């Protein structure tokens, strides 16, 4: 089955070589061997921010010239690929509860926690070409467990896709509310200013939850209710 949406762009491992060849522009490997490793490069990226780092940022963090990075990597895209590979390798995905509904709720919030743990991850998953190759193992295990708990493959794929997309979108919205502008105001503070002349019960009036987990738990629950109630025919034509 083809998994094609933004949700699955980051899952699994094993296509790093293909991804690097597709995206990389080779750098010239010259000079003495540097005193840092590819792992040190990934550490620097995770400190700087996965969605905002530049090669210059990484070099400065390591205390080397930018050209020295090309002894280990060929491009920024390869660094992103290495970082995604590290993140997935460190994931320990719990599968609590007894029902498939329990598992979908848990995986949705674990995905949320992963985005929280790695700033910039949700943006990179959406934007980075080829990131769907980075979680095949996790998806395979989740689908097998959902099937064991009685959820058909078609429904399971749709559920994981929809929940994953919702987590990514909501996390991006929350990240925007947390961001601070040049005047020191957060996105939420700016939103309150925008709604200052409108009643408190106005549609989409700002809420403190906008810098927490937003409405993701409610959205996950709505998705589960839809999976429970829709007929099999619906899942035959979802495009997944």
ABEGO torsion letter per residue (X at the ends): XBBABAAAAABEBGAAAAAAAAABBBBBBBEBBBABBAAAAAAAAAAAEAAABBAAAAAAAAGBBAAAAAAABABAAAAAAAAAAAAAAABBBBBBEABAAAAAAAAAAAAAAAAAABBGAAAAAAABBGAAAAAAAAAAAAAAAAAAAGBBAAAAAAAAAAAAAAAAAAAAAAAAAABBBAAGBBAAAAAAAAAAABBAABBGBBBAAAABAEAAAAAAAAAAAAAAABBAAAAAAAGX
